[in-house]
Amino acid sequence: MGGGADAAASVNFPIWAWFFFVGLVALLLFIDLFVLHRKAREIPFGEALVLSGAWITISILFGGFIWALSSPAVAAEYYAAYLVEWSLSLDNVFVFSVIFTSFAVPREYRYHVLFWGVMGALVFRAVFVAVGISLLSAFAWLVFVFGAFLIFTGIRMFRRSESGSGGDPKNNRVLRVFRRFFPATEEYHGDNFFVRMNGKRYATPLLAVLVVIEASDLLFAIDSVPAVLSITSNTFIAYSAVVFAVLGLRALYFALEGLVDRFIYLHYGLAAILVFVGTKFILEGFGVHLPVAASLLPIAAIIGISIGYSLYVTRGGGGGNRPSRVR
């Protein structure tokens, strides 16, 4: 797998590195929720841009921490894994926009929802990374299954981009099950997920939005985690790369929400990345080991070209209707 010959495969990070990582993430989340965004409010573009830059900077600096503990080759794996997760998470930005628009979520409540959505994503990613690495370690032949799955997903995404097919978030299957068990109000009640009325507890539409976001992100994790594992089989590298990419998602959404309609070729780039990392996975299974740079540079080029060309084509206010990936 990206797991048999990657530079980080045999690196055992000390337990204190894990404590440092978890403590850093906890501190950043505390500052984010209780210092910077204590009250529900709309996040202006300038602030979102600064926050997004801050998250990317922190992620890059953490790669330096990994470099100091191991080697440049291991740090390169972290950066490649981070870039894969960050690139694929760009699609989440568009999905968030579709969900918020469909449910008419007031702009001042959106950051609050995304914060708890990210918390759920961190849990899902931890489970997926741990299970994925365990399975690949126990059953080497699964590299071919994972690789084929990524290639299939990439081709399916490409075809969906061509057909423009999508779905209404309000028809999400998980949401239909949720509504059977949780009576809900029709109106928003601030940024609360629950409200008590006439002595009974009701869910608010904001909780329904969170459920749809979590369900969509769970499906995204099925795509993105195997892609990360095609780069590295080291649990610390894989999970830290995923975590820092996910933590920057909220700020990235508010920085890019005004541009999502212009990313008309983004899906093609993401599809190409999935096919690329899937092919890399399969080659690893046959003993063909690509250097990290051979993963990092093409991925950066693909995402850069797809975004740059999209913005170029839609300059001057032109755009297009992009397909939804809400599933």
Secondary structure, DSSP 8 states (H G I E B T S, - for coil): -HHHH-TTTT----HHHHHHHHHHHHHHHHIIIIII-SS-----HHHHHHHHHHHHHHHHHHHHHHHHHS-HHHHHHHHHHHHHHHHHHHHHHHHHHHHHHHTT--GGGHHHHHHHHHHHHHHHHHHHHHHHHHHHHH-TTHHHHHHHHHHHHHHHHHHHHHHT----GGG-HHHHHHHHHS-B-SS--TT-SEEEETTEEEE-HHHHHHHHHHHHHHHHHHHHHHHHHTT---HHHHHHHHHHHHHTHHHHHHHHTTTGGG-TTHHHHHHHHHHHHHHHHHHHHTT----THHHHHHHHHHHHHHHHHHHHHTGGG----------
